[in-house]
Amino acid sequence: MRKTVIVALMLVCGLASSVIAEEQVTVTDIAIDKLLEGVRVTIACDGTPNVSSFISEQPPAVVLDFMNAVDKLGRERVSSNFYPVSAVTVEPSEATAGVRIAVRLHDLVEHRVTRENGLVMVDLGTTPIPEVPVREEYKDPFVGKRLTLYVKDADISDVLRMISSQFDLNVLVTQDVKSVVTVRLSDVPLRIGLDALLKAGMCNMVEQGNGIIVIKPFKKEMYGETETRIFDLDYTEAEDAVKTVEKVLSKRGNAEVGYRRVGKGSGSDRSAVMIVTDISEGLDRVADLVAEFDRPVPQIAIEAKFVETTHSLEDRYGIDWTLRATARGGAFDPKKDFGIPIVFDQMVLGTISLSEMNASLELMATRGNSRVLANPRTITLDNQSSTVSMGVQVPLREIHKDPNTGEITYTWRTRSIPISLEVTPHVTSNGMVTMKVKPSVEAITGWVGSADDQQPIVAKREAETQVTVGDGEVVVIGGLVKDEETRSVGKIPLLGDIPILGNLFKKTSVRREKNDLVIFIIPHVIPAEG
């Protein structure tokens, strides 16, 4: 059956005496008719009644309360010959200051209550509903109960008094709850219907631990209204979660960060717990929000290849783009072959496919002027930085002279000359990978100092850019050129060691090389579990 929920509200300011008086209606007739698919009970009134219904299990019945109504039928019971209706009873109701009409049933069946002007109709099926036992620990005054309510310009306190009587609820309404409501609720769960009614009346309910429900205005605070709930976060840091949930908390709510110890003693902490205090509705909103953003994040496997090639006039910034064209057939076209034509600080960045990279590496290997220096791999989370690096340790001699004795001692230390690459990837909604790339290259370009105490001249080149590629597509960074100078001294033994004259018996040769470093970056998205 179709469920309909329509709630309208007219707030009334001032004293209770200013509440609009409800028009009294009269119940004039009751009819029981057999239909093709069931039985219909029709209750006629001389006006449009305010009516609410509920199910009674023992004895089985559909009970309807007519607010501010009187009975002019002159009989208390109407007999029935149509299953499942056994009879219809009429009696006055003190809770609603009106009339209570009970459609007595042989068995509980599916039903629907509708209202059209002065007619209230109860349509009943003929198939009994099997009784489902409720375990003691799950008993709840709202569980399994449904509400049908048709009222117009009714005082919300009277409506609440009627609902509490129908469903045997312990309800306390504060004296400052003053509003007039027009409501149409058709067969909705009791808790949802009551919550909608209260929100329309600018009220909310506070459920006490002793089973009492307090109805009060939104702005009025009372002890026990707020609750505290702990949220365990699996993938999100609590500091970030608190900034997000604060936007959905009520004015009384607050969220705090809790820490969970990971290491021993003063080891590392992880803010994996969020402690939220708020009213029940606010906590429900936080729970829904946490379920949305605390999800497994994708991981990205980053593979990098550091390839060193000798410099040639055919190479452009260390990348022979004609090799790429040769690998797939055709001529080099800068507009097409540069997926991302970015040149920065004498470096160039482009994109190629994985098959084109493999073909280019094979062609460079056949030329004999390139070699793979390193092929590091790492895995990082979405939006988390990862660094891969390689380098050489250069031994440097240090001379120490004792100022008292004049004794000279020699020690050795090492200096790292690194090549590093920092990558921060992010997986977009369409499966692309946006990477923040920061390459850095250091190289020895020469030496300074005396022959006994030479120090290296180190040149450093670095850049930073952002690029978006597909899963498995290759980002190429070139133009990381380094100049190397190698000096070698040949001499005749003994004669070459003679001061000044020994230079006649020495020969110094200098070899200069210019090498290009090409970095290939290949991201692979590892889908998040679940």
C-alpha positions, 0 to 999 in steps of 0.5 A: 500500500502507498504510504503518504506523509504530509505535515503542515504547521500553523504556529500560535504565539501567546497564551494557550487561550489563543489556540483556535477552537476545533470544530465539533463533528458528529458520527452519523452512520457506520456501514460494513460492506463486502468488496471483491478483495476484502471488506470495507468499514465506512464511518460517516460524519457531518463534518471533516473529522480529526482522526487517528488509528492504531492496531490492537493485538489483544484483542485484535482490532483496528481502533480509530479515535475521533477528536472533539466528536460526539456519537448520535448513532444510538447504538454501541455495537454494529454486528458483521457477517463478513470475515475478518470483521466480527463487529464495530463498537462505539464508545466515548473517549476521554483521552481525545474528548471525542469518540473511539470506534473499534473495528473488531477482528477475528484475526489481524489482517492488512488494513488501510485507513483513508479519509475523504471529507466526512467519510473515514474508510477502513479497507481490510484484507482477508489473509491473516498476518502471522504473529512474530514473537518479539524477544524480551531484550528487543522490546521497544514502544515504537517497534512494529507500530504504525501510525495513521493520522488525519487532523486539521488545525488541531492543538499538538498537545491534544494530538500527542495525548491521543497518540500516547493513549493509543500506543500506550506511551508514557509521554510528558508534554511541557507547558510551553509546547504550544502550536496548532498542526494540520497533519496527514500521515498514512500508515507510517512507522510510529517513530517516523510519524511522531518525529515528523509531527514534533518537527513540524511543531518545533518540538523534539522528544527526549527519551528517558532511561525509565521509559518516559518520553518528554516532549519539549520545544527545540530551544529548551534544554534539559538534562539527559537530552544530549548523548555521547557516542564514540566513533571508531575510524578505520581510514580517516584521522579524527582531526580531519573528521572533527572538522567535517562533522562540526558542520552537521552538529546542533548548537548543543553538540561538540566533537573531540579527538581521541587517541589510540596508542600504537607504539610502546611508551612514548611511541606514535599515536593515531587519532582513530577515535572521535567522541561526539556529544549531541542530541539524538538527531545530531548523532544520527547525522554524524553517523551517516556522514562518517559512513560516507567518508570513512571508507577504504582509500585506494592505494597507488603503486609507483614504479620509477625507472632512472635511465642514463643516456649519453648526450647527443644532438638528436636528444632533446633534454635527454629524451629522444622523442624520435625513438618513440615515433620509431617505436610505433611507426611514423615521424615525430610530431611535437603537438601529438607526441608531447602529451603534456608539453611542459618545459621548466628549468631546462627540463621537459615533461611528457607522457607516453604509453607503457608499450611505447616506453618499453620499445624506446628502452629497447631501441636505446639499448641497441644504440649502446648509449643508455643504461638503467641506473635504478628501478625502485617501486613503492606503494602509497595511499591516495594523497600521501607523498612517497619518495624514491631516491638513489645516489652515490657516496663520495669519500672525502679526505679531511686533514687535521693538524694538532696545534700543540704537536703539529702532528697531521692526521687524516680522516675520511667522511662520505657525502651523498650525491642523491637523485630523488623523486617525490610523488604525491598521487591522487585518484580522481573519480573517473579513474585518472591519476593526478600526480604532484611530481618533484624530481631533484638531481645532484651531480659532481661537476668538478673539484676545487682545492689542493691536490691533497685536499680536494672538495667536489663542486656539486650542482643541483637541479630540481623542479616541481609540477603536476600532471594527470595521467591514466592508470598505467600511463608513463610520465617522462621527465628529461633534461636532467643533464649532468657534466662529469669531469675525470682527471687522471695523472700518469707519471714515471716512478720516483722521477715524477715525485721530485718537487717542481722537476717532477712535473716534467715526468707527469702527464695529466689527462682530463675526460669530460662527459655529458650524461642525461638522466631520464626518469620514467614514472608509472602509476598503478591504481590498486582498488580499495577493498570493499 
